[in-house]
Amino acid sequence: MKVLIACSGNSLSGNNFKFEIAQAFIYDQMEALKKFDVEFDTFLIQCKGIKGYFNGLKVLRNKVRHSNYDLVHAHNGLI
């Protein structure tokens, strides 16, 4: 199974974004499911707030259309 995770790519500490730290709970979920042969791609939304989500929507749609994902899982918190 191939899953696309869409989530914030912003770091609370500025430019030093590390996925396993900034999105630790998502990272832990992904690591736990890898033992069941689940493959993951991530789509990181780089701008803050609802404007960032709307700006990334076109890019996300193109990524989904041109890839073979079984599931798209979105985490949103508008940060």
Residue pairs with C-beta under 8 A, 6 or more apart in sequence:
1 36
1 37
1 38
1 39
1 70
1 71
2 38
2 39
2 40
2 41
2 67
2 68
2 69
2 70
2 71
3 33
3 38
3 39
3 40
3 41
3 69
3 70
3 71
3 72
3 73
4 40
4 41
4 42
4 43
4 63
4 64
4 67
4 69
4 71
4 72
4 73
5 26
5 30
5 40
5 41
5 42
5 43
5 73
5 74
5 75
6 42
6 43
6 45
6 60
6 72
6 73
6 74
6 75
7 23
7 26
7 42
7 43
7 44
7 45
7 74
7 75
7 76
8 22
8 23
8 44
8 45
8 48
8 52
8 75
8 76
8 77
8 79
9 17
9 22
9 44
9 45
9 46
10 17
10 22
10 45
10 46
10 47
10 48
10 52
10 79
11 17
11 18
11 22
12 22
12 79
19 26
19 27
19 42
19 44
20 27
23 75
26 75
30 38
30 40
33 40
34 40
41 67
41 69
43 56
43 59
43 60
43 63
45 52
45 53
45 56
46 52
46 56
47 53
47 55
47 56
48 78
48 79
49 78
49 79
50 78
53 76
53 78
64 72
